[in-house]
């Protein structure tokens, strides 16, 4: 074949390759973006799950739930709840929430429920609240006033210890060592309950005596787990609170530390809140 003919063929081939590449680039540039929707719902981004522990506990009480949520691809935070008083604790958690970008599912266990009910108020990023065997006070209510209405074994299971710190004095409540297993953690082996007793974090009495000034569950969709064998918070109290808040409610056979004893059930409920339909998650604020 003549050299000029070969050169012509090569030239045309190069032009075809360039044209094909140009078409491919043009197609990529003009193709509509279709981001895959994550478990978080219509917005496409999974919410961050923030977990708030209760009295006599620390963030490690959420460990088994955290493992399950992270396996599902969720970013999880479990900040330390100071346990110094409802007002100061909720102010602290409010500041933590402000550091989170994007939608939030906020869950609280036990006294942590009272904290999230205040901390979530006015934060549009909090799309759902999850209460795990928790306090859900209305405005003007406290943990003490609710327990007076719905008595439980916790009333005789604590001991008071005065404290002083940075010029401030007050009273801490501890669980009596011999009451941790029967009252707080009856659904765990005695050896594990003993570890909880040794490592417990006390709560100042103001955590239970300070009255709620706001109740975020009036405006934010909520989910609630009731433990039928709960001896720390009366199950009837948990049912009353959930019904009043129109929470999506599940009941399971568990003691107060459901997040340790039944992490699958707790994680499943949090996932329900996280994957709620856009209609449910974006429900208009309700007033009651």
N, C-alpha and C positions, 0 to 999 in steps of 0.2 A: 504494500500500500504506500502511496506517495506520502512524503513527510508532511506536506501541506494538508492532506486529508486527515491524517492522524491528529494534527494540531487542531483542526476544526472540530473534530469529534470531542477531543478533550475540553475544548473551550465551551462547547454546548453542554457537556456533562457538568462542568463546574457551575454554569449558569443555572442548570436545573437544581443542583444541590443547594445553591444559595437561595433560590426561589422557594424551595421546599422548607428550608430552615426559616426563612422569613415568614412563611404561612404559619409555621408552628408557633413562632414567637407571637405573631399577631393573634393567634387563637388563644394563647395563654393570657395575653393582655386584655382581650375582650371578653373572655369567658366570665360569667357572673360568679361572684364568690358565694360558696355554699358551705359555710362552716358547719361541721357536725355538731348536733345538739348533744350536750353532755347530760348527765343525770339531773343537773340542776333545773331543767325545765326549758321554757320557751326562750329565755335569754341566751342559752348556749353555754354559759359558764357555770361550773359547779360552785355552789356556795361554800364558804369556809364554815366549818363547824366549830363553834366555841363552846367548851364544856366547863361548867362552874360547879365545883364540889360543895358539899355541905359542911355542917359542923362535925367536929370530932374526926375529921378526915383531911386528906390532902389530895392533890391532883392525881396521884398514882392510883387512886380508887377508880379512875376511868381507864386504866391501862388496857384492859381486855376489850373495852368498847373502842378505844382508839385504834387498836390493831385491826379490828374488823372494818372500821370506816376507812382507814388508810388503804386496806386491800381493795376497796372499791374506788380508790383514786381521789379521795377527798383530802383536802388540807384541813388539819385539825389543830386547834389550840386549846390548852387546858391550863389557864392561868391560875395562880395561887389566890384563893379567896382569903383576904386578911382575917376574917372572923372577929372583927373588932366592933362592929355595929352596923345595922342595916344602912344607915345613911353614908357612912364612910366606905363601907364595902361596895355599895352600888356605885358610888362616885368613882372608885378605883376601876371597877369593871367597865364602866362607861368609857373611861380613858383608854382601856385596852381595846374596846370595840372601835374606837376612832382610828386606831392604827391598822385596821383591816380594810383592804380594798375589795369592793364588790359585795355581793349579797352574803348574808350571814344567817345561819341556823343557830340559834342560841338555846342551849340546854342547861338545866339546873337540877341538881339532885338535892333533896331534903331542904335545908335552909337555903341552899343555892337557888331554889325556886323563887324565894322572896327577893333575892338579890337581882335576878334577871328581870323580874317583874318591874323593878324600878329602873335598872340600868338600860333597858331597851327603849324606854319611853323617849319619843322624839327622834329616834334614829331610823331613818327610812331604809337603811341597809339591812336591818333585821327583818327578815321576811317571815320567820316562824319561830315560835317558842315551844320548847319541849320540856315537860315537867316529869321528872322521874321520882316517884314516891316523895312528892315535894310539897312545900308550903306555897300557897298561891293567895296571899292576902289581898283583900280589897282595900280601898282607901279608908284609913281609920282603923284598920285591923293590924294586929301584930301576931307573931308566933304564939305568944302567951295567951292572947285573947282567943285565938282559934283552938288552942289545946284545952282551954277552960271549957269551951263549948263541946269539944270532942276529946275527952280524956284518953290518955294512953299510958302504957307502963313507963314511959320516959319520965313521968312526974316524980317517981321515986328512984330513978336510976342514975341521978347525977349528984355530984358533990361540988361545993363551992370553994374556990381558992382565991383569996385576995391577991392582986398584983399591982406593981408599980413599974412604970416605964416612961422615961423622958418627962418626968414630972407629973405624969397622969396616973391616977389610981383607979382601980375598978375591981370587978369580980369576974373571974373565969369559971366556966362550968366544964367539968370533966365527967365522963362516964365512969361510974364505979367499975372497977376491974371485974368483979363477979357478975355484973349486969350486961357486959358487952355481948357475950354470947347469947343469953336468952332474950334480951331486949333489942339489941342492935343488929346482930348477925347470926340469928338462929339457923339460917339456911346454909351456913358455912361450917366446915369442920372446926372443932373446938381449938385446935392448934392455930388455925388461920385467924379465928376470932381473937385469940390471945395476942397475936402480933398486932392486930388493929388496936387492941387495948393499950399495948405498950407504946405504940407510935402515934397515938391519937393527938390531934391538935385541939386545944380547948377553944371554946367560943365565949366571948364576953357576953354577959347577961344582956347588954344593949342590943345584941344581935336578935334577941327574941322579944325585947320589951319595946323597941322603937316601932312606932306605927307607920304603916305605909302611907306615903303622900300621893302615890300614883299607882295605877295598875295597868301595865302595858298590855296585858291579855285582853283588855277591853277593845283594843284596836288592832292587835296583831293575831293572826290565826294561831291556834295552839293545839298541841298534842299532849296527852297525859297518860302515864302508866300508873296503875293502881296495884299495889302488892297486897294480895288477900291476907297474907300472914304478917303484915307489918305491925310490929309492936311499938315502934318509935313514934310514928304518926298514924293515928287511927285511920284504917281504910275508909271508914264512913266520911271522915274529913276529906280524904283524897277524892272520893266520889262527889261529895258536895261541891268542892272547889272546881272540879272538872266540868260538872254539869252547869254550874253557874257561868263558867267561861266559855261554854259551848265547845269544849275541847274534843278533838277526835281521841277517844279513850279506849284503852285496852286494859284488861285485868289479867293478871297471871298469878300463879302460886309461887310466891317468893316472900322473903322477909324484907327488911328495910334496905339492905344493901343489894338491891336488885342489879345494879350496875356491875357488881362483882360476881354474884351468884348466877345471874341470867344475862350475860353480856350479849348473847345473840338476840334476845327479845328487845333489849334496850337499843342496840344498834339498829335493829329492824324498824323500830318506831322513829328513830332519828332519820333514817333513810326515807321513811314515808313522808316526813316533813320536808326533807330535802328534794324529793322527787314529786312533790305535789303538783298537780296540774296548774297551768298558768292562771286558770280561773280561780282556783282555791288560794294559790300563793299570793295573788294580787287582789284578793277580795277587798272590797271597799271597807274603810274603817267602820266598825260597828259601835254603837253607843248603847249602854245598858244602864 
